[in-house]
């Protein structure tokens, strides 16, 4: 084996014993892994990603594919999904990826999507990414704003969890990852319907983790911060975007694939004893911060010391 590549871990081969019906796909995936610079952690797994055509969902689908999972992405627009599948295949040429139209607030469509992703072997991974917001002051936001966010962020996600779990419980368990936001724990002014329902989603995640644990189904949540996606760049000013960067301690936007990295962690053996957790993938944006006492410290220690402390020296 070329020394620049990471050798495969024994569990990659042992998957054949666990999933004999998937032998040919697992062997092909493991062999292809020798051509990559990292270990394939999800060979032989089947995954469903809601809202997988763009943004964070696309990044999650990409990482799952790169680690050997067979992925079905779903969303409401066939044209967007078809284009996304083309891009994913260009990135991971040997990846097994397909799409299906599904509105997560329509239960029959969720059932069909889970069945398609599961195939004959059962579903292993759900990334419940689909969600949205509705801006508006509490004094003026219409009832429709609240109903829209509740139906999509909570009811739709709960429906996906329900049917994914029904598939997983009959096949030895699995991993469910919901996607929340730093807005679930930090007030985002004028976005109450979004923040309130994302907070509800996090409690839904914890409830599901407790109820589904007896079936070896792990349920965790990722709370992204500012992620560089189409929805941000297309809808917000450069000034607003720069403010988001300024609020991020690590000083940059995150990438959708970095959320995908966390999905892989939760879904692979690395996360097999982790459930009910909310993980901020946000460059530190989620950290509560109080008053900044830089001025006081400059008075006490001088500008040279403080310039060095804040990275200016």
Buried (B, 14 or more C-beta within 10 A) or exposed (E): EEEEBBEBEEEBEEBBEEBEEBEEBBBBBBEBBEEBEEBBBBBBBBBBBBBBBBBBBBBBBBBBBBBBBBBBBBBBEEEBBEBBBEBBBEBBEEBBBBBBBBBBBBBEBBBBBBEBBBBEBBBBBBBBBBBBBBEBEEEEBEEEBBEBBBBBBBBBBBBBBBBBBBBBBEBEBBBBBBBBBBBBBBEBEEBBBBBBBBBBBBEBBBBBBEEBBEBBBBBBBBBBBBBBBEEBEEEEEEEEBEEBBEBBEEEEBBBBBBBBBBBBBBBBEEBEEBBBBBBBBBBBBBEEEEEEEEEEBBEEEEEEEBEEEEEEE
